[in-house]
């Protein structure tokens, strides 16, 4: 059964953020089973929270509820584990899939302890991205779990904590899961829109973007009475609302064999390749000019960083970019990278 689940695309995992009572969990599972869209039932039993005093889950007593829900609905189950004792208890109550949460992924000692606990056990493991935007921590967690002999390892993108973020609970930073997909092309990659959004309003938009980026499925929190949930109430939806959302998503294919499409795409990609070559040539030319500026600054004992001039360049670029349909976010990131490379070139000249 799990072999089929692991091969399914798209894979949909859903259930409450927290298992609160046996009745709540079984009712949620039953309604999720009825809509016929969900492949795996999730529920938080141990809930690492940001501050003490927040609801941190019912603990091990919730695992028999999860097992009962599986018996009633036939849905495989998955829980988050953060310690060897969690692994032991989850396996005792026949949990089918484990996942490592964002806070745990950020701690190599904790990941290694989990790897030691599951060594020799044939169970699939999902690894959420670390709470901070460190892609090597994410990759390192994969390596630790794989070295424990786990063959079925999957990834879950749940966004990254960043100061000053207002639109999302956790910023998607899509370039990071895209890079993970490049590094691990055969590994299942799911998106967790619930934790990215932190609200119901943006769920469908984020889920659709993940699908458009060729993610393999979704993990979305569902609760029979979301507004009364003891944790993450704002981001959970009822099973019926989940079904409506899943039905409205456009599930795109990873490829097509239509010759017209293949030919057109190859032609356009060739054009992009030529443009990329021109961009690299122009950037090289820009850096050659930058080095000459560095020589003048060195000879006249002037600092590399000229803040007012840099601000002028950036503001003009943002305005020009907006006129041409480029987002402010892109312009800032692009010019920040170019500026840093320019500083590095000037620093070599001035200190050679």
C-alpha positions as CSV (number, residue, x, y, z in Angstrom):
1,X,0.0,0.0,0.0
2,X,2.8,2.5,0.9
3,X,4.6,1.6,-2.3
4,X,1.5,2.9,-4.2
5,X,1.2,5.9,-2.0
6,X,4.9,6.8,-2.6
7,X,4.4,6.7,-6.3
8,X,1.2,8.7,-6.4
9,X,1.3,12.1,-8.1
10,X,-0.1,14.4,-6.9
11,X,0.1,13.1,-3.3
12,X,-2.2,14.9,-0.9
13,X,-1.6,14.8,2.9
14,X,-4.2,16.5,5.1
15,X,-5.5,16.5,8.7
16,X,-5.6,18.8,11.7
17,X,-2.7,20.8,12.9
18,X,-3.1,19.1,16.2
19,X,-5.0,16.0,17.4
20,X,-7.1,17.6,20.1
21,X,-9.6,14.9,21.0
22,X,-10.4,11.5,19.7
23,X,-13.8,12.6,18.4
24,X,-12.3,15.7,16.6
25,X,-9.6,13.6,14.9
26,X,-11.8,10.7,13.8
27,X,-14.5,13.1,12.5
28,X,-11.9,15.0,10.5
29,X,-10.4,11.8,9.2
30,X,-13.8,10.4,8.2
31,X,-14.8,13.6,6.3
32,X,-11.4,13.7,4.6
33,X,-11.9,10.1,3.5
34,X,-15.4,10.9,2.2
35,X,-14.2,13.6,-0.1
36,X,-11.9,11.1,-1.8
37,X,-9.0,13.5,-2.4
38,X,-6.7,12.8,0.5
39,X,-4.1,10.0,0.4
40,X,-2.5,10.3,3.9
41,X,-3.9,11.5,7.2
42,X,-1.7,13.9,9.2
43,X,-2.1,15.1,12.8
44,X,0.3,16.9,15.2
45,X,0.7,15.0,18.4
46,X,3.8,16.7,19.7
47,X,3.7,20.4,18.8
48,X,6.9,22.4,19.3
49,X,5.7,25.9,19.8
50,X,7.4,29.3,19.6
51,X,6.5,30.3,23.2
52,X,5.8,28.3,26.4
53,X,2.1,28.2,27.4
54,X,0.9,27.7,23.9
55,X,-0.9,24.4,23.1
56,X,1.9,21.9,22.6
57,X,-0.2,18.9,21.6
58,X,-1.7,16.0,23.6
59,X,1.4,13.9,23.3
60,X,1.4,10.1,23.1
61,X,-2.2,9.7,24.1
62,X,-3.2,11.0,20.7
63,X,-1.5,8.1,18.8
64,X,-4.2,5.5,19.6
65,X,-6.7,8.0,18.2
66,X,-4.7,8.2,15.0
67,X,-4.5,4.4,14.8
68,X,-8.3,4.2,15.3
69,X,-8.8,6.8,12.5
70,X,-6.7,4.7,10.2
71,X,-8.7,1.6,10.9
72,X,-12.0,3.4,10.3
73,X,-10.9,5.2,7.1
74,X,-8.1,3.1,5.7
75,X,-5.9,6.2,5.3
76,X,-2.2,5.8,6.1
77,X,-1.0,8.1,8.9
78,X,1.9,10.5,9.4
79,X,3.1,12.5,12.4
80,X,6.0,14.8,13.2
81,X,8.7,13.4,15.4
82,X,11.5,15.3,17.2
83,X,13.1,12.7,19.4
84,X,14.0,9.0,19.6
85,X,11.1,8.5,22.1
86,X,8.7,10.1,19.5
87,X,9.9,7.6,16.9
88,X,9.5,4.7,19.3
89,X,5.9,5.7,20.3
90,X,4.9,6.4,16.7
91,X,6.0,3.0,15.5
92,X,4.3,1.3,18.4
93,X,1.0,2.7,17.2
94,X,1.6,1.8,13.5
95,X,2.2,5.3,12.1
96,X,3.1,4.8,8.4
97,X,5.2,7.8,7.6
98,X,7.3,10.2,9.8
99,X,8.1,13.8,9.2
100,X,10.8,16.0,10.6
101,X,9.7,19.5,11.4
102,X,11.4,22.8,10.5
103,X,12.8,23.5,14.0
104,X,14.3,20.0,14.2
105,X,15.8,20.1,10.7
106,X,17.7,23.2,11.8
107,X,19.5,21.3,14.5
108,X,22.0,18.6,13.1
109,X,22.3,17.0,16.6
110,X,18.5,16.4,16.7
111,X,18.4,15.1,13.1
112,X,21.3,12.7,13.9
113,X,19.4,11.5,17.0
114,X,16.4,10.7,14.8
115,X,18.6,9.0,12.2
116,X,20.0,6.8,14.9
117,X,16.5,6.0,16.2
118,X,15.1,4.9,12.8
119,X,18.2,3.1,11.6
120,X,17.3,-0.3,10.3
121,X,13.6,0.5,10.1
122,X,11.8,0.5,6.8
123,X,9.6,3.6,7.0
124,X,9.3,6.7,4.7
125,X,10.5,10.0,6.1
126,X,9.6,13.5,5.0
127,X,12.0,16.4,5.9
128,X,10.6,19.9,6.1
129,X,13.0,22.8,5.3
130,X,14.8,24.3,8.3
131,X,13.0,27.3,9.7
132,X,15.9,29.5,8.6
133,X,16.9,29.9,4.9
134,X,19.9,27.5,5.0
135,X,19.7,25.1,2.1
136,X,22.8,23.2,3.3
137,X,21.1,22.3,6.6
138,X,18.2,20.9,4.6
139,X,20.6,18.9,2.4
140,X,22.5,17.7,5.4
141,X,19.4,16.4,7.1
142,X,18.6,14.3,3.9
143,X,22.1,12.9,4.0
144,X,21.8,11.9,7.7
145,X,18.5,10.1,7.2
146,X,19.7,8.4,4.0
147,X,22.9,7.2,5.8
148,X,20.5,5.5,8.4
149,X,19.4,3.3,5.5
150,X,16.1,5.1,4.8
151,X,15.3,4.7,1.1
152,X,12.0,6.6,0.9
153,X,13.0,10.2,1.8
154,X,10.8,13.1,0.7
155,X,10.9,16.9,1.1
156,X,8.3,19.4,2.4
157,X,8.6,23.1,1.6
158,X,6.8,25.1,4.4
159,X,8.5,28.5,3.9
160,X,11.2,30.3,5.9
161,X,11.1,32.6,8.8
162,X,12.3,36.1,8.0
163,X,12.2,39.3,9.9
164,X,9.8,42.0,8.6
165,X,7.7,39.6,6.5
166,X,4.1,40.6,6.4
167,X,2.3,38.9,3.5
168,X,3.2,35.3,4.6
169,X,3.6,33.6,7.9
170,X,6.8,32.1,6.4
171,X,8.2,33.5,3.2
172,X,8.1,31.0,0.3
173,X,11.6,31.9,-1.1
174,X,10.7,29.6,-4.1
175,X,14.3,29.7,-5.3
176,X,15.4,27.5,-2.4
177,X,13.0,24.5,-3.0
178,X,13.8,24.9,-6.7
179,X,17.5,24.5,-5.9
180,X,16.6,21.4,-3.8
181,X,14.7,20.0,-6.7
182,X,17.8,20.5,-8.9
183,X,20.0,18.8,-6.3
184,X,17.6,15.9,-5.7
185,X,15.6,15.6,-8.9
186,X,14.2,12.1,-8.1
187,X,13.1,13.0,-4.6
188,X,9.4,13.7,-3.8
189,X,8.8,17.4,-3.1
190,X,5.6,18.5,-1.4
191,X,4.4,22.0,-0.6
192,X,2.9,23.0,2.8
193,X,0.8,26.1,1.9
194,X,-0.7,26.2,5.4
195,X,2.5,27.1,7.1
196,X,3.6,29.4,4.3
197,X,0.4,31.4,4.3
198,X,-0.6,31.3,8.0
199,X,-4.1,32.1,6.7
200,X,-6.8,30.6,4.5
201,X,-6.9,33.5,2.0
202,X,-3.7,32.7,0.2
203,X,-3.8,28.9,0.4
204,X,-5.1,28.4,-3.2
205,X,-2.7,30.9,-4.7
206,X,0.4,29.3,-3.1
207,X,-0.8,25.7,-3.8
208,X,-1.3,26.6,-7.5
209,X,2.2,28.1,-7.7
210,X,3.7,25.0,-6.2
211,X,1.8,22.9,-8.8
212,X,3.0,25.2,-11.6
213,X,6.6,24.6,-10.3
214,X,6.2,20.9,-10.6
215,X,5.9,20.0,-6.9
216,X,4.7,16.4,-6.4
217,X,1.9,17.2,-4.0
218,X,0.5,19.2,-1.0
219,X,0.3,19.0,2.7
220,X,-2.7,21.1,3.9
221,X,-4.1,21.4,7.4
222,X,-7.8,20.5,7.8
223,X,-10.1,20.7,10.9
224,X,-13.8,20.1,11.4
225,X,-14.2,23.5,13.1
226,X,-11.1,25.5,12.1
227,X,-11.9,28.6,14.0
228,X,-12.0,26.7,17.3
229,X,-8.7,24.9,16.7
230,X,-6.3,24.9,19.6
231,X,-3.3,25.7,17.2
232,X,-3.0,27.5,13.9
233,X,-6.7,28.2,13.6
234,X,-6.4,30.8,10.9
235,X,-4.7,28.5,8.4
236,X,-6.9,25.4,8.6
237,X,-9.9,24.7,6.4
238,X,-12.8,22.2,6.7
239,X,-12.5,19.0,4.7
240,X,-15.3,20.2,2.4
241,X,-13.4,23.5,1.8
242,X,-10.3,21.5,1.1
243,X,-12.1,19.5,-1.5
244,X,-13.5,22.6,-3.2
245,X,-10.0,24.1,-3.3
246,X,-8.4,20.9,-4.7
247,X,-11.1,20.7,-7.4
248,X,-10.4,24.3,-8.5
249,X,-6.6,23.8,-8.8
250,X,-5.2,23.3,-12.3
251,X,-3.1,20.2,-12.2
252,X,-0.4,20.6,-14.8
253,X,1.8,17.9,-16.4
254,X,5.5,17.8,-16.1
255,X,5.9,17.2,-19.9
256,X,4.1,16.4,-23.1
257,X,5.0,14.5,-26.2
258,X,3.3,16.9,-28.6
259,X,5.9,17.7,-31.3
260,X,4.6,21.2,-31.8
261,X,5.2,22.0,-28.2
262,X,8.6,20.4,-28.1
263,X,9.8,22.3,-31.2
264,X,8.5,25.7,-30.0
265,X,10.0,25.2,-26.6
266,X,13.4,24.2,-28.0
267,X,13.4,27.3,-30.2
268,X,12.5,29.7,-27.4
269,X,15.0,28.1,-25.0
270,X,17.7,28.6,-27.7
271,X,16.8,32.3,-27.8
272,X,17.0,32.5,-24.0
273,X,20.4,30.8,-24.2
274,X,21.7,33.5,-26.6
275,X,20.3,36.3,-24.4
276,X,22.0,34.7,-21.3
277,X,25.3,34.7,-23.2
278,X,24.8,38.4,-24.0
279,X,23.9,39.2,-20.4
280,X,27.1,37.5,-19.1
281,X,29.2,39.4,-21.7
282,X,27.5,42.7,-20.6
283,X,28.1,41.9,-17.0
284,X,31.8,41.2,-17.7
285,X,32.0,44.5,-19.6
286,X,30.4,46.2,-16.6
287,X,33.0,44.7,-14.2
288,X,35.8,45.8,-16.4
289,X,34.6,49.4,-16.0
290,X,34.1,48.9,-12.3
291,X,37.8,47.9,-12.0
292,X,38.8,51.1,-13.7
293,X,36.7,53.0,-11.2
294,X,38.5,51.0,-8.4
295,X,41.8,52.2,-9.8
296,X,40.8,55.8,-9.6
297,X,39.4,55.4,-6.1
298,X,42.6,53.7,-5.0
299,X,44.8,56.4,-6.5
300,X,42.7,59.2,-4.9
301,X,42.3,57.3,-1.5
302,X,38.4,57.2,-1.9
303,X,36.2,54.6,-0.3
304,X,34.7,51.8,-2.3
305,X,31.1,52.3,-1.1
306,X,29.4,55.5,-2.2
307,X,26.0,55.2,-0.6
308,X,24.3,58.1,-2.2
309,X,25.4,57.1,-5.6
310,X,24.3,53.5,-5.0
311,X,20.8,54.7,-3.8
312,X,20.4,56.8,-7.0
313,X,21.3,53.8,-9.2
314,X,18.9,51.5,-7.4
315,X,15.9,54.0,-7.5
316,X,16.4,54.6,-11.2
317,X,16.6,50.9,-11.8
318,X,13.4,50.2,-9.8
319,X,11.5,52.9,-11.8
320,X,12.8,51.7,-15.1
321,X,12.1,48.1,-14.2
322,X,8.5,48.9,-13.3
323,X,8.0,50.6,-16.6
324,X,9.2,47.5,-18.4
325,X,7.2,45.0,-16.3
326,X,9.9,43.9,-13.9
327,X,9.0,43.6,-10.2
328,X,10.7,45.8,-7.6
329,X,11.7,42.7,-5.7
330,X,13.5,41.3,-8.7
331,X,15.3,44.6,-9.4
332,X,16.5,44.9,-5.8
333,X,17.8,41.3,-5.7
334,X,19.5,41.6,-9.1
335,X,21.2,44.9,-8.5
336,X,22.2,43.9,-5.0
337,X,24.0,40.9,-6.4
338,X,25.6,43.0,-9.1
339,X,26.6,45.7,-6.6
340,X,28.2,43.1,-4.3
341,X,30.2,41.6,-7.2
342,X,31.3,45.2,-8.2
343,X,32.5,45.8,-4.6
344,X,34.5,42.6,-4.7
345,X,36.1,43.6,-7.9
346,X,37.0,47.0,-6.6
347,X,38.3,45.6,-3.4
348,X,40.8,43.4,-5.3
349,X,42.0,46.4,-7.3
350,X,42.3,48.6,-4.3
351,X,44.2,46.1,-2.2
352,X,46.3,44.4,-4.8
